[in-house]
Amino acid sequence: MIDASGGVKVAADIYGDDGPLVLLQHGGGQTRHAWKGAGQALADGGYRAVCLDARGHGDSDWAPDGDYTTEASVADLVAIVEHFGERPVLVGASMGGGTSLTAVGEGAVDALALVLVDTAPQIEAAGVRKIRDFMAQGADGFASLEEVAEAIANYQPHRKRPRNLDGLAKNVRLWPDGRYRWHWDPAFMHRPRSFAERIPRQQAAAEKLTLPTLLVRGGMSDVLSEEGAQSFLDTVPHAHYANVGGAAHMVAGDRNDIFVEATLEFLAEFVPGAR
């Protein structure tokens, strides 16, 4: 566990012993396990990859005051960077990408490079609403892992349903009442959210980016449209871009092979690994 901000400790898995530090932050409702394949591939490429559980997610502490604002997430990231004591590469998907973009653009973190995964200032409200509706399922819990699998399959119909459901246990917690509930603090769903505030803040952060930047979009994403991606590239003309066919919003989960290839190719140019 790593000391973050406000007395919160966050869980992390570390892949690799040396090389440039890469901090990977997942999206809302996910856990560090979403990055397992990417973390190992980065380690094999000569990087020290740290896959983090955001506050209130996975095995990290729930915020005692229910603070799941962007400010709290940025403060956590600042504390984590200070913990490792070196400039990192930031890789962030969805919510984690928003935290990374804000932290770098507002000068809170001095990063070596930035990789944004299916997020940008301009995202689609309908796609975000679909995510929230999925996360709101099962407030009273699920009776079995089969019910959990059904909920996930309804949200991700393009993925094959796993035959072995044991891996789903990382996405839920078994409560004393015998029911499975999502692996995040229910208070997270009540955090302040406003498109009217988010868009101009992230746009202002994007306008200040000078570091090497890679935007990765899922070709089937309903959250980041091609228009939204191109708007970001117009704002950050030095940014590199990868559109991953066959992937929806959860790019690394859908096509980790292509995601890793694009990320390693980008990093090899700007932040070479130890191997």
Secondary structure, 3 states (H helix, E strand, C coil): CEECCCCCEECEEEECCCCCEEEEECCCCCCHHHHHHHHHHHHHCCCEEEEECCCCECCCCCCCCCCCCHHHHHHHHHHHHHHHCCCCEEEEECHHHHHHHHHHHCCCCCCCEEEEECCCCCCCHHHHHHHHHHHHCCCCCECCHHHHHHHHHHHCCCCCCCCCCHHHHHCEEECCCCCEEECECHHHHHCCCCHHHHHHHHHHHHHCCCCCEEEEEECCCCCCCHHHHHHHHHHCCCCEEEEECCCCCCHHHHCHHHHHHHHHHHHHHHCCCCC
